[in-house]
Amino acid sequence: MDITTTNTTLLKEIIMRQIYPLILLTISNVFMTFAWYGHLKYKSTALWTVILASWGIAFFEYCFQVPANRIGHDYFSAAQLKIMQEAITIVVFCIFSLLYLKEEIKWNYLVGFALILLAVFFVFKKWD
């Protein structure tokens, strides 16, 4: 294997180490959002039933979240992984709220979400 092939392979591996956590955290957040908020459409269902169903869904959330953080921590700090997860959560929640719950996103929600997304800038910005 020549040096160019080795460098290309290494570059691909580094890029995937950055992208895998993003993909896995997104999948995790879809499960998390359904576990936390999906039951709101089924208010007549017994509370103990939706709690058990939510725990079952949350199991799959953790099946993606734990590897995302384990893989991601090779490249990102824990704080960066956390703020990335929060930003993904906001995007997933907005889509979920609009499409599944049929709730509108008001302007003040967007301002609040934007302020949280601004935290991504502050956490990822190199201040050195």
C-alpha positions as CSV (number, residue, x, y, z in Angstrom):
1,M,0.0,0.0,0.0
2,D,1.5,3.4,-0.9
3,I,1.4,6.5,1.2
4,T,-1.5,8.1,-0.8
5,T,-3.7,5.1,-0.2
6,T,-2.8,5.0,3.5
7,N,-3.5,8.8,3.9
8,T,-6.9,8.5,2.0
9,T,-7.9,5.5,4.2
10,L,-6.9,7.4,7.3
11,L,-8.8,10.5,6.2
12,K,-11.9,8.4,5.5
13,E,-11.7,6.8,9.0
14,I,-11.3,10.2,10.7
15,I,-14.3,11.6,8.8
16,M,-16.4,8.6,9.7
17,R,-15.4,8.9,13.3
18,Q,-17.0,12.4,13.2
19,I,-20.1,11.4,11.2
20,Y,-21.0,8.1,13.0
21,P,-21.8,9.8,16.3
22,L,-24.0,12.3,14.4
23,I,-25.9,9.6,12.7
24,L,-26.2,7.4,15.8
25,L,-27.3,10.3,17.9
26,T,-29.9,11.3,15.4
27,I,-31.4,7.7,15.4
28,S,-31.2,7.7,19.2
29,N,-33.1,11.0,19.4
30,V,-35.9,9.7,17.2
31,F,-36.4,6.8,19.6
32,M,-36.0,9.2,22.6
33,T,-38.6,11.6,21.3
34,F,-41.1,8.8,20.8
35,A,-40.4,7.4,24.2
36,W,-40.8,10.8,25.9
37,Y,-43.7,12.3,23.9
38,G,-45.3,9.7,21.7
39,H,-47.8,8.7,24.4
40,L,-49.3,12.2,24.3
41,K,-51.6,11.0,21.5
42,Y,-52.9,8.2,23.7
43,K,-54.1,10.0,26.8
44,S,-56.8,7.5,27.5
45,T,-54.2,4.6,27.8
46,A,-53.3,3.7,31.3
47,L,-50.3,5.5,32.6
48,W,-48.5,2.3,33.6
49,T,-48.9,1.0,30.1
50,V,-47.4,4.1,28.5
51,I,-44.6,4.0,31.0
52,L,-43.7,0.4,30.1
53,A,-44.0,1.2,26.4
54,S,-41.8,4.3,26.8
55,W,-39.1,2.2,28.6
56,G,-39.2,-0.4,25.8
57,I,-38.7,2.4,23.3
58,A,-35.9,4.0,25.4
59,F,-34.0,0.7,25.3
60,F,-33.5,1.2,21.6
61,E,-32.5,4.8,22.2
62,Y,-29.7,3.6,24.4
63,C,-28.6,1.0,21.9
64,F,-27.7,3.9,19.6
65,Q,-26.8,6.6,22.1
66,V,-24.2,4.6,24.0
67,P,-22.2,3.6,20.9
68,A,-22.5,7.2,19.6
69,N,-20.9,8.6,22.7
70,R,-18.3,5.8,22.9
71,I,-17.2,6.3,19.3
72,G,-17.6,10.1,19.4
73,H,-15.5,10.5,22.5
74,D,-12.4,9.4,20.4
75,Y,-12.8,12.7,18.5
76,F,-15.2,15.0,20.5
77,S,-15.1,16.1,24.1
78,A,-18.0,15.0,26.4
79,A,-19.3,18.6,26.4
80,Q,-19.3,18.7,22.5
81,L,-21.1,15.4,22.4
82,K,-23.7,16.7,24.8
83,I,-24.4,19.9,23.0
84,M,-24.5,18.0,19.7
85,Q,-27.1,15.7,21.2
86,E,-29.1,18.7,22.4
87,A,-29.1,20.4,19.0
88,I,-30.2,17.1,17.3
89,T,-32.9,16.8,19.9
90,I,-34.3,20.2,19.0
91,V,-34.4,19.5,15.3
92,V,-36.0,16.0,15.8
93,F,-38.5,17.4,18.3
94,C,-39.6,20.2,15.9
95,I,-40.2,17.7,13.1
96,F,-42.0,15.3,15.5
97,S,-44.1,18.1,17.0
98,L,-45.2,19.3,13.6
99,L,-45.8,15.9,11.9
100,Y,-46.8,13.5,14.7
101,L,-48.4,15.8,17.3
102,K,-49.7,18.3,14.8
103,E,-48.6,21.2,17.0
104,E,-47.4,24.4,15.6
105,I,-44.0,25.8,16.4
106,K,-44.5,29.4,17.6
107,W,-42.0,32.2,17.1
108,N,-41.0,32.3,20.7
109,Y,-40.2,28.5,20.6
110,L,-37.9,29.2,17.6
111,V,-36.1,32.0,19.5
112,G,-35.6,29.7,22.5
113,F,-34.4,26.9,20.2
114,A,-32.1,29.3,18.4
115,L,-30.5,30.3,21.7
116,I,-29.8,26.7,22.5
117,L,-28.4,26.2,19.1
118,L,-26.2,29.2,19.7
119,A,-24.6,27.1,22.5
120,V,-23.3,24.8,19.8
121,F,-21.2,27.7,18.4
122,F,-19.8,28.5,21.8
123,V,-18.9,24.8,22.6
124,F,-17.4,24.0,19.3
125,K,-15.6,27.3,18.7
126,K,-11.8,27.2,19.2
127,W,-11.1,30.0,21.7
128,D,-7.3,29.4,22.0
